[in-house]
């Protein structure tokens, strides 16, 4: 790892800590003593995603995270919670054999959003299920209404 200050390749790890889906390493340059932080993330071997029109794409974590962020906009959901939700979706997808349909990725995202925030879940579901009528929206809302209230 090159030092960002002097570009010396001789650095050492001072401290390592686990983060949500990564490892945080504090490093020190052996030449100039500059300290800096790096993050390492485990890379899962993820399947390709098959779009509705049949095209295949590599799974894009940023695209999933962007959709979750949009659903959670102005909601009490932290960035760490969203990162953890993405990590759980990635771990689940890594278990799958072969390609996965976008529907499967969307279903996993919905499961995670339902754990985080009901309003975010509804926002995502309304777009994901292409809701066009109030009756359609009520079908998505019904399971939330039938759930026992939490104190």
DRENFI-220908 format. One line per 5 residues: number of its first residue (from 1); their letters; for each residue x, y, z of C-alpha. Coordinates in nm, 3 decimals. Layout:
// residues N
NUM	a	X/Y/Z | ... $
END
This chain:
// residues 151
1	xxxxx	0.000/0.000/0.000 | 0.160/0.329/-0.109 | 0.161/0.625/0.127 | -0.082/0.893/0.001 | 0.157/1.162/0.129 $
6	xxxxx	0.498/1.058/-0.010 | 0.404/0.755/-0.230 | 0.651/0.533/-0.044 | 0.543/0.166/-0.080 | 0.672/0.074/0.267 $
11	xxxxx	0.377/0.108/0.508 | 0.272/-0.098/0.807 | -0.064/-0.177/0.965 | -0.097/-0.014/1.307 | -0.453/-0.124/1.389 $
16	xxxxx	-0.730/-0.336/1.229 | -1.099/-0.336/1.314 | -1.402/-0.498/1.160 | -1.669/-0.269/1.022 | -2.016/-0.361/0.892 $
21	xxxxx	-1.900/-0.535/0.574 | -1.533/-0.440/0.565 | -1.210/-0.425/0.761 | -1.077/-0.085/0.865 | -0.698/-0.067/0.876 $
26	xxxxx	-0.497/0.218/1.023 | -0.160/0.238/0.846 | 0.163/0.428/0.897 | 0.428/0.515/0.638 | 0.773/0.392/0.734 $
31	xxxxx	0.940/0.683/0.552 | 0.742/0.993/0.655 | 0.533/0.858/0.950 | 0.210/0.978/0.784 | -0.092/0.783/0.914 $
36	xxxxx	-0.391/0.697/0.698 | -0.691/0.465/0.693 | -0.789/0.203/0.437 | -1.098/-0.013/0.411 | -1.098/-0.365/0.273 $
41	xxxxx	-1.420/-0.533/0.168 | -1.470/-0.903/0.105 | -1.559/-0.958/-0.256 | -1.828/-1.219/-0.304 | -1.855/-1.413/-0.625 $
46	xxxxx	-2.195/-1.286/-0.727 | -2.416/-1.418/-1.005 | -2.519/-1.220/-1.309 | -2.859/-1.054/-1.294 | -3.106/-1.128/-1.573 $
51	xxxxx	-3.317/-0.823/-1.660 | -3.683/-0.850/-1.763 | -3.590/-0.817/-2.130 | -3.342/-1.106/-2.100 | -3.021/-0.900/-2.092 $
56	xxxxx	-2.759/-1.001/-1.837 | -2.562/-0.764/-1.616 | -2.314/-0.813/-1.337 | -2.469/-0.752/-0.996 | -2.415/-0.386/-0.907 $
61	xxxxx	-2.405/-0.316/-0.532 | -2.412/0.060/-0.593 | -2.736/0.027/-0.788 | -2.899/-0.167/-0.504 | -2.770/0.078/-0.244 $
66	xxxxx	-2.898/0.371/-0.451 | -3.248/0.218/-0.463 | -3.247/0.155/-0.089 | -3.125/0.509/-0.020 | -3.402/0.653/-0.236 $
71	xxxxx	-3.666/0.449/-0.053 | -3.524/0.558/0.284 | -3.489/0.926/0.195 | -3.591/1.142/0.493 | -3.655/0.831/0.703 $
76	xxxxx	-3.476/0.736/1.028 | -3.249/0.481/0.861 | -2.872/0.523/0.887 | -2.616/0.467/0.614 | -2.471/0.185/0.826 $
81	xxxxx	-2.810/0.009/0.829 | -2.831/0.040/0.450 | -2.476/-0.094/0.407 | -2.560/-0.389/0.633 | -2.880/-0.457/0.435 $
86	xxxxx	-2.681/-0.456/0.108 | -2.426/-0.692/0.261 | -2.703/-0.935/0.361 | -2.848/-0.925/0.008 | -2.500/-0.989/-0.136 $
91	xxxxx	-2.441/-1.283/0.098 | -2.774/-1.434/0.001 | -2.703/-1.387/-0.371 | -2.356/-1.543/-0.330 | -2.528/-1.864/-0.215 $
96	xxxxx	-2.727/-1.890/-0.540 | -2.617/-2.108/-0.828 | -2.634/-1.963/-1.176 | -2.792/-1.636/-1.279 | -3.064/-1.461/-1.079 $
101	xxxxx	-3.361/-1.262/-1.203 | -3.398/-0.896/-1.110 | -3.717/-1.007/-0.935 | -3.511/-1.209/-0.686 | -3.287/-0.912/-0.608 $
106	xxxxx	-3.595/-0.692/-0.563 | -3.758/-0.947/-0.333 | -3.446/-0.961/-0.115 | -3.435/-0.580/-0.103 | -3.800/-0.573/0.006 $
111	xxxxx	-3.729/-0.819/0.287 | -3.449/-0.596/0.413 | -3.654/-0.276/0.386 | -3.943/-0.432/0.574 | -3.705/-0.494/0.865 $
116	xxxxx	-3.581/-0.134/0.855 | -3.879/0.092/0.794 | -4.242/0.041/0.686 | -4.259/0.364/0.485 | -3.937/0.285/0.299 $
121	xxxxx	-4.074/-0.063/0.230 | -4.392/0.089/0.083 | -4.198/0.335/-0.130 | -3.979/0.063/-0.277 | -4.270/-0.179/-0.321 $
126	xxxxx	-4.484/0.081/-0.499 | -4.217/0.121/-0.768 | -4.100/-0.241/-0.770 | -4.452/-0.382/-0.810 | -4.546/-0.107/-1.057 $
131	xxxxx	-4.850/-0.001/-0.856 | -5.094/0.201/-1.067 | -5.415/0.203/-0.868 | -5.514/0.260/-0.505 | -5.635/-0.102/-0.492 $
136	xxxxx	-5.288/-0.223/-0.591 | -5.136/-0.004/-0.322 | -5.379/-0.142/-0.065 | -5.265/-0.498/-0.148 | -4.906/-0.401/-0.065 $
141	xxxxx	-5.018/-0.216/0.247 | -5.248/-0.491/0.379 | -4.976/-0.715/0.531 | -4.840/-0.415/0.722 | -5.184/-0.327/0.855 $
146	xxxxx	-5.258/-0.685/0.962 | -4.932/-0.714/1.152 | -4.963/-0.682/1.528 | -4.859/-0.337/1.648 | -4.533/-0.316/1.841 $
151	x	-4.543/-0.129/2.174 $
END
